[in-house]
Structures are given as structure tokens and as C-alpha cells.
């Protein structure tokens, strides 16, 4: 999860960049370091919880969608962060 550069290449190969939401996210987060990405994720979750739109199942599904574009280490780190956010038992 160091940066989204590798995801960008994988997204292009799978045609995900045709999805406007994915393309916007790639532009917005490309080049950010891991700490900044996690900080932004936590900020988004905090906002979604405050306005009642946070859905733990949807977040887990999103992480699973990203899995093919992440290394095993990146996926495990992200999965652990989401598990903590969702309050699941590790």
C-alpha cells in the first residue's frame, strides 16, 4: 500500500479505469504514502459513521475487490486496518 501506482497499472489492465469512481480515486490518491492513505481512509470512515452511511460489509467487499491489485503484504495490512475499523475479532 505504499502508493497506488501499481494499482493504477492493474486497474488499466482490467478496464477499471473506465469506471469514473475508480478513475477519480486514482487521480486523488496516486502518489500518497501509506500513512497518508490510512489517514484519509480513517477520515472517510469517521465522516461516514457520523452521517450514518458507513457500511462495514460494503467496506469489506471493497477491500476484496482491491485484492488482485495488491501484494500479499499490502492486502494483509489493509485487511487488518479494516478489521480494526469494523470492530471485528482478529
C-alpha positions, 0 to 999 in steps of 0.5 A: 500500500505504499502508493497506488501506482501499481494499482493504477497499472492493474486497474488499466489492465482490467478496464477499471479505469473506465469506471469514473469512481475508480478513475477519480480515486486514482487521480486523488490518491496516486502518489500518497504514502501509506500513512497518508492513505490510512489517514484519509481512509480513517477520515472517510470512515469517521465522516461516514459513521457520523452521517450514518452511511458507513457500511462495514460489509460494503467496506469489506467487499471493497477491500476484496475487490482491491485484492488482485491489485495488491501484494500479499503484504499490502492486502494483509495490512489493509485487511487488518486496518479494516478489521480494526475499523469494523470492530471485528475479532482478529 
